[in-house]
């Protein structure tokens, strides 16, 4: 079964929300699509330091496409089947 990870909305043209589960070192990324919210993927082996750097990046999308997506061996990923996702709006 897939871990349920609380997601936070982010300011990005490509990414709708991100979340992190420290217990399993799993990053969750929910993308945007033309019809609204797109697919969600879970990336493994993501350390708390990796997540802090991701969240602090000047551009979440640029950081993702530069540092995370190309690193398939470092951060193996799976597409998550649609499940209810908890989204908390940023303040």
NUMI-253018 format. One record per residue: residue number from 1; residue in one letter; x, y negated, z of N, C-alpha, C, O, CB in turn. Coordinates in steps of 0.05 Angstrom, whole numbers. Glycine has a CB too. Example, Ala and Ser with C-alpha at 12.3 -4.5 7.8 and 13.67 -1.06 7.14 Angstrom:
+-----+------+--------+--------+--------+--------+--------+--------+--------+--------+--------+--------+--------+--------+--------+--------+--------+
|  nr | rest |   n_c1 |   n_c2 |   n_c3 |  ca_c1 |  ca_c2 |  ca_c3 |   c_c1 |   c_c2 |   c_c3 |   o_c1 |   o_c2 |   o_c3 |  cb_c1 |  cb_c2 |  cb_c3 |
+-----+------+--------+--------+--------+--------+--------+--------+--------+--------+--------+--------+--------+--------+--------+--------+--------+
|   1 |    A |    264 |    114 |    156 |    246 |     90 |    156 |    264 |     66 |    156 |    285 |     66 |    169 |    226 |     89 |    181 |
|   2 |    S |    257 |     45 |    142 |    273 |     21 |    143 |    258 |     -1 |    157 |    268 |    -23 |    161 |    282 |     12 |    114 |
+-----+------+--------+--------+--------+--------+--------+--------+--------+--------+--------+--------+--------+--------+--------+--------+--------+
***
This chain:
+-----+------+--------+--------+--------+--------+--------+--------+--------+--------+--------+--------+--------+--------+--------+--------+--------+
|  nr | rest |   n_c1 |   n_c2 |   n_c3 |  ca_c1 |  ca_c2 |  ca_c3 |   c_c1 |   c_c2 |   c_c3 |   o_c1 |   o_c2 |   o_c3 |  cb_c1 |  cb_c2 |  cb_c3 |
+-----+------+--------+--------+--------+--------+--------+--------+--------+--------+--------+--------+--------+--------+--------+--------+--------+
|   1 |    X |     17 |     24 |      0 |      0 |      0 |      0 |     18 |    -25 |      0 |     39 |    -25 |     12 |    -19 |      0 |     24 |
|   2 |    X |      8 |    -45 |    -13 |     23 |    -70 |    -16 |     20 |    -87 |     10 |     -2 |    -89 |     21 |     14 |    -86 |    -40 |
|   3 |    X |     41 |    -99 |     18 |     41 |   -117 |     41 |     25 |   -142 |     34 |     29 |   -154 |     13 |     69 |   -124 |     50 |
|   4 |    X |      7 |   -150 |     52 |     -8 |   -175 |     49 |     10 |   -198 |     59 |     18 |   -198 |     82 |    -36 |   -175 |     64 |
|   5 |    X |     16 |   -217 |     43 |     33 |   -239 |     50 |     18 |   -266 |     47 |      5 |   -271 |     26 |     59 |   -240 |     32 |
|   6 |    X |     18 |   -282 |     68 |      5 |   -308 |     67 |     20 |   -326 |     48 |     44 |   -328 |     49 |      4 |   -321 |     96 |
|   7 |    X |      5 |   -339 |     31 |     17 |   -356 |     10 |     11 |   -385 |     16 |    -10 |   -392 |     27 |      5 |   -348 |    -18 |
|   8 |    X |     31 |   -402 |      9 |     28 |   -431 |     11 |     29 |   -443 |    -17 |     47 |   -436 |    -33 |     50 |   -443 |     29 |
|   9 |    X |     11 |   -461 |    -23 |     11 |   -475 |    -49 |     37 |   -491 |    -51 |     46 |   -502 |    -31 |    -13 |   -493 |    -52 |
|  10 |    X |     47 |   -493 |    -75 |     72 |   -509 |    -80 |     67 |   -528 |   -104 |     50 |   -524 |   -120 |     96 |   -490 |    -85 |
|  11 |    X |     84 |   -549 |   -104 |     83 |   -568 |   -126 |    101 |   -556 |   -149 |    125 |   -558 |   -147 |     93 |   -596 |   -118 |
|  12 |    X |     88 |   -545 |   -169 |    103 |   -534 |   -192 |     84 |   -531 |   -215 |     60 |   -527 |   -212 |    115 |   -506 |   -184 |
|  13 |    X |     95 |   -535 |   -239 |     78 |   -532 |   -263 |     74 |   -503 |   -270 |     56 |   -496 |   -285 |     90 |   -547 |   -287 |
|  14 |    X |     91 |   -485 |   -260 |     90 |   -457 |   -268 |     81 |   -438 |   -245 |     70 |   -417 |   -250 |    117 |   -448 |   -277 |
|  15 |    X |     86 |   -447 |   -220 |     81 |   -429 |   -197 |     59 |   -442 |   -180 |     60 |   -465 |   -173 |    107 |   -425 |   -180 |
|  16 |    X |     39 |   -426 |   -173 |     16 |   -435 |   -157 |     23 |   -434 |   -127 |     18 |   -454 |   -113 |     -9 |   -418 |   -163 |
|  17 |    X |     34 |   -412 |   -118 |     38 |   -408 |    -89 |     61 |   -389 |    -85 |     67 |   -372 |   -102 |     13 |   -399 |    -75 |
|  18 |    X |     74 |   -391 |    -61 |     95 |   -373 |    -53 |     90 |   -365 |    -24 |     78 |   -379 |     -9 |    123 |   -385 |    -57 |
|  19 |    X |    101 |   -341 |    -17 |    100 |   -332 |     10 |    123 |   -314 |     16 |    138 |   -306 |     -2 |     73 |   -317 |     15 |
|  20 |    X |    127 |   -308 |     41 |    150 |   -292 |     49 |    144 |   -275 |     73 |    131 |   -284 |     92 |    175 |   -309 |     55 |
|  21 |    X |    152 |   -250 |     72 |    149 |   -232 |     95 |    177 |   -224 |    104 |    191 |   -208 |     91 |    132 |   -206 |     87 |
|  22 |    X |    186 |   -235 |    127 |    213 |   -230 |    137 |    217 |   -201 |    145 |    239 |   -190 |    142 |    219 |   -248 |    160 |
|  23 |    X |    196 |   -188 |    155 |    199 |   -160 |    164 |    207 |   -141 |    141 |    222 |   -123 |    145 |    172 |   -150 |    176 |
|  24 |    X |    196 |   -146 |    117 |    203 |   -129 |     94 |    221 |   -143 |     74 |    228 |   -132 |     54 |    177 |   -121 |     80 |
|  25 |    X |    230 |   -168 |     80 |    246 |   -184 |     63 |    234 |   -185 |     34 |    248 |   -180 |     15 |    275 |   -173 |     61 |
|  26 |    X |    208 |   -192 |     34 |    194 |   -193 |      8 |    185 |   -222 |      2 |    171 |   -234 |     18 |    170 |   -174 |      9 |
|  27 |    X |    192 |   -231 |    -21 |    182 |   -257 |    -31 |    158 |   -251 |    -48 |    158 |   -233 |    -65 |    205 |   -272 |    -48 |
|  28 |    X |    137 |   -267 |    -44 |    113 |   -265 |    -61 |    111 |   -291 |    -78 |    113 |   -313 |    -67 |     87 |   -260 |    -44 |
|  29 |    X |    107 |   -288 |   -104 |    104 |   -311 |   -121 |     78 |   -307 |   -138 |     74 |   -287 |   -151 |    129 |   -314 |   -140 |
|  30 |    X |     61 |   -327 |   -136 |     36 |   -326 |   -151 |     38 |   -348 |   -173 |     41 |   -372 |   -166 |     11 |   -331 |   -133 |
|  31 |    X |     37 |   -340 |   -197 |     40 |   -358 |   -220 |     14 |   -371 |   -228 |     -7 |   -363 |   -220 |     52 |   -343 |   -244 |
|  32 |    X |     17 |   -393 |   -243 |     -6 |   -406 |   -255 |    -11 |   -394 |   -282 |      7 |   -383 |   -295 |     -2 |   -437 |   -257 |
|  33 |    X |    -36 |   -395 |   -291 |    -43 |   -387 |   -318 |    -61 |   -408 |   -330 |    -70 |   -426 |   -316 |    -57 |   -359 |   -319 |
|  34 |    X |    -66 |   -406 |   -356 |    -83 |   -426 |   -369 |   -111 |   -426 |   -358 |   -125 |   -446 |   -358 |    -85 |   -420 |   -399 |
|  35 |    X |   -120 |   -403 |   -347 |   -147 |   -402 |   -335 |   -147 |   -407 |   -305 |   -168 |   -405 |   -292 |   -159 |   -374 |   -341 |
|  36 |    X |   -124 |   -415 |   -294 |   -123 |   -421 |   -265 |   -100 |   -406 |   -252 |    -77 |   -410 |   -259 |   -149 |   -413 |   -252 |
|  37 |    X |   -107 |   -388 |   -233 |    -87 |   -373 |   -219 |    -80 |   -348 |   -234 |    -98 |   -333 |   -243 |    -97 |   -366 |   -190 |
|  38 |    X |    -54 |   -343 |   -237 |    -45 |   -319 |   -252 |    -37 |   -296 |   -234 |    -47 |   -293 |   -212 |    -23 |   -327 |   -270 |
|  39 |    X |    -18 |   -281 |   -244 |     -9 |   -256 |   -231 |      9 |   -263 |   -207 |     22 |   -284 |   -205 |      6 |   -238 |   -250 |
|  40 |    X |      9 |   -243 |   -188 |     27 |   -245 |   -165 |     47 |   -223 |   -166 |     41 |   -200 |   -173 |     11 |   -244 |   -138 |
|  41 |    X |     72 |   -230 |   -160 |     94 |   -210 |   -160 |    108 |   -211 |   -133 |    109 |   -232 |   -120 |    114 |   -216 |   -182 |
|  42 |    X |    117 |   -188 |   -124 |    133 |   -185 |    -99 |    162 |   -179 |   -107 |    167 |   -160 |   -122 |    121 |   -164 |    -80 |
|  43 |    X |    180 |   -194 |    -96 |    209 |   -191 |   -101 |    222 |   -180 |    -75 |    220 |   -192 |    -54 |    222 |   -217 |   -110 |
|  44 |    X |    236 |   -158 |    -77 |    249 |   -145 |    -54 |    277 |   -156 |    -49 |    288 |   -170 |    -65 |    250 |   -114 |    -58 |
|  45 |    X |    287 |   -149 |    -25 |    315 |   -156 |    -17 |    319 |   -186 |    -15 |    341 |   -196 |    -19 |    335 |   -144 |    -37 |
|  46 |    X |    298 |   -201 |     -9 |    299 |   -230 |     -7 |    304 |   -238 |     22 |    286 |   -235 |     38 |    273 |   -243 |    -19 |
|  47 |    X |    327 |   -248 |     28 |    334 |   -255 |     55 |    320 |   -281 |     64 |    311 |   -297 |     48 |    365 |   -257 |     59 |
|  48 |    X |    319 |   -285 |     91 |    308 |   -310 |    100 |    323 |   -334 |     89 |    312 |   -355 |     84 |    308 |   -311 |    131 |
|  49 |    X |    350 |   -331 |     86 |    366 |   -353 |     75 |    359 |   -358 |     45 |    357 |   -381 |     37 |    396 |   -346 |     77 |
|  50 |    X |    354 |   -336 |     30 |    345 |   -339 |      3 |    318 |   -355 |      2 |    315 |   -373 |    -15 |    341 |   -311 |    -11 |
|  51 |    X |    300 |   -348 |     20 |    274 |   -361 |     20 |    277 |   -391 |     28 |    263 |   -408 |     16 |    255 |   -347 |     40 |
|  52 |    X |    294 |   -397 |     47 |    298 |   -425 |     56 |    309 |   -441 |     32 |    300 |   -464 |     28 |    317 |   -426 |     80 |
|  53 |    X |    328 |   -430 |     17 |    339 |   -444 |     -6 |    318 |   -448 |    -27 |    317 |   -469 |    -40 |    363 |   -428 |    -17 |
|  54 |    X |    301 |   -428 |    -32 |    280 |   -430 |    -51 |    260 |   -452 |    -44 |    253 |   -469 |    -61 |    265 |   -402 |    -54 |
|  55 |    X |    251 |   -452 |    -19 |    231 |   -472 |    -10 |    243 |   -500 |    -10 |    228 |   -519 |    -14 |    221 |   -465 |     17 |
|  56 |    X |    269 |   -502 |     -5 |    282 |   -529 |     -4 |    291 |   -539 |    -31 |    300 |   -562 |    -33 |    306 |   -527 |     14 |
|  57 |    X |    288 |   -523 |    -52 |    298 |   -531 |    -78 |    283 |   -556 |    -88 |    259 |   -559 |    -83 |    294 |   -508 |    -99 |
|  58 |    X |    297 |   -573 |   -102 |    285 |   -597 |   -114 |    262 |   -589 |   -132 |    241 |   -603 |   -133 |    306 |   -614 |   -129 |
|  59 |    X |    266 |   -567 |   -147 |    245 |   -557 |   -165 |    242 |   -527 |   -160 |    260 |   -511 |   -166 |    252 |   -562 |   -195 |
|  60 |    X |    219 |   -519 |   -148 |    213 |   -491 |   -143 |    215 |   -475 |   -168 |    227 |   -453 |   -169 |    185 |   -488 |   -129 |
|  61 |    X |    202 |   -484 |   -190 |    202 |   -470 |   -215 |    229 |   -466 |   -227 |    236 |   -444 |   -236 |    184 |   -484 |   -235 |
|  62 |    X |    245 |   -488 |   -227 |    272 |   -486 |   -239 |    289 |   -467 |   -222 |    304 |   -451 |   -234 |    285 |   -514 |   -239 |
|  63 |    X |    287 |   -468 |   -196 |    302 |   -450 |   -179 |    294 |   -421 |   -184 |    311 |   -403 |   -187 |    298 |   -457 |   -149 |
|  64 |    X |    268 |   -416 |   -187 |    259 |   -389 |   -192 |    270 |   -379 |   -218 |    281 |   -357 |   -219 |    228 |   -388 |   -193 |
|  65 |    X |    267 |   -394 |   -240 |    276 |   -385 |   -266 |    306 |   -384 |   -269 |    316 |   -369 |   -287 |    264 |   -403 |   -288 |
|  66 |    X |    321 |   -399 |   -253 |    350 |   -399 |   -254 |    362 |   -378 |   -236 |    382 |   -364 |   -243 |    361 |   -427 |   -247 |
|  67 |    X |    352 |   -375 |   -211 |    364 |   -358 |   -191 |    351 |   -331 |   -185 |    365 |   -312 |   -177 |    366 |   -374 |   -166 |
|  68 |    X |    325 |   -330 |   -189 |    310 |   -306 |   -180 |    303 |   -288 |   -203 |    309 |   -264 |   -204 |    285 |   -314 |   -165 |
|  69 |    X |    289 |   -299 |   -223 |    280 |   -282 |   -245 |    302 |   -267 |   -260 |    299 |   -244 |   -266 |    265 |   -299 |   -265 |
|  70 |    X |    325 |   -280 |   -266 |    346 |   -265 |   -280 |    360 |   -244 |   -263 |    374 |   -227 |   -273 |    367 |   -285 |   -290 |
|  71 |    X |    356 |   -245 |   -236 |    370 |   -227 |   -218 |    353 |   -202 |   -212 |    348 |   -196 |   -189 |    377 |   -241 |   -191 |
|  72 |    X |    345 |   -187 |   -233 |    328 |   -164 |   -230 |    341 |   -142 |   -213 |    327 |   -128 |   -198 |    320 |   -152 |   -257 |
|  73 |    X |    367 |   -139 |   -214 |    381 |   -119 |   -198 |    382 |   -127 |   -169 |    380 |   -110 |   -151 |    409 |   -114 |   -209 |
|  74 |    X |    386 |   -153 |   -164 |    388 |   -163 |   -137 |    360 |   -164 |   -123 |    357 |   -158 |   -100 |    401 |   -191 |   -136 |
|  75 |    X |    341 |   -173 |   -139 |    313 |   -176 |   -129 |    294 |   -160 |   -146 |    279 |   -171 |   -162 |    305 |   -206 |   -129 |
|  76 |    X |    293 |   -133 |   -142 |    274 |   -118 |   -157 |    245 |   -127 |   -151 |    239 |   -135 |   -128 |    277 |    -87 |   -152 |
|  77 |    X |    228 |   -126 |   -171 |    201 |   -136 |   -167 |    179 |   -117 |   -176 |    184 |    -99 |   -192 |    198 |   -163 |   -181 |
|  78 |    X |    155 |   -121 |   -166 |    132 |   -106 |   -175 |    109 |   -126 |   -178 |    106 |   -146 |   -163 |    124 |    -84 |   -154 |
|  79 |    X |     92 |   -121 |   -198 |     68 |   -137 |   -201 |     47 |   -126 |   -181 |     43 |   -102 |   -179 |     57 |   -135 |   -230 |
|  80 |    X |     35 |   -144 |   -166 |     16 |   -136 |   -146 |    -12 |   -136 |   -158 |    -20 |   -155 |   -172 |     17 |   -156 |   -121 |
|  81 |    X |    -27 |   -115 |   -152 |    -54 |   -114 |   -162 |    -70 |   -136 |   -149 |    -64 |   -144 |   -126 |    -67 |    -86 |   -156 |
|  82 |    X |    -90 |   -147 |   -163 |   -105 |   -169 |   -151 |   -117 |   -160 |   -124 |   -132 |   -141 |   -122 |   -128 |   -178 |   -170 |
|  83 |    X |   -110 |   -176 |   -104 |   -121 |   -172 |    -77 |   -127 |   -200 |    -67 |   -116 |   -220 |    -76 |   -101 |   -157 |    -58 |
|  84 |    X |   -146 |   -202 |    -48 |   -151 |   -228 |    -36 |   -126 |   -240 |    -25 |   -112 |   -228 |     -9 |   -173 |   -227 |    -15 |
|  85 |    X |   -120 |   -265 |    -33 |    -95 |   -278 |    -24 |   -103 |   -302 |     -6 |   -120 |   -318 |    -14 |    -78 |   -287 |    -48 |
|  86 |    X |    -90 |   -304 |     16 |    -95 |   -326 |     34 |    -77 |   -349 |     25 |    -53 |   -346 |     24 |    -89 |   -319 |     64 |
|  87 |    X |    -89 |   -371 |     18 |    -74 |   -394 |      9 |    -78 |   -417 |     28 |   -101 |   -425 |     34 |    -82 |   -403 |    -20 |
|  88 |    X |    -56 |   -428 |     38 |    -57 |   -452 |     56 |    -47 |   -476 |     40 |    -24 |   -475 |     30 |    -41 |   -447 |     82 |
|  89 |    X |    -63 |   -496 |     39 |    -54 |   -521 |     24 |    -32 |   -534 |     40 |    -32 |   -535 |     64 |    -78 |   -540 |     21 |
|  90 |    X |    -13 |   -544 |     25 |      9 |   -559 |     37 |     -2 |   -586 |     48 |    -20 |   -597 |     37 |     32 |   -564 |     17 |
|  91 |    X |     10 |   -595 |     69 |      1 |   -620 |     81 |     20 |   -642 |     73 |     17 |   -665 |     81 |     -1 |   -619 |    111 |
+-----+------+--------+--------+--------+--------+--------+--------+--------+--------+--------+--------+--------+--------+--------+--------+--------+
***
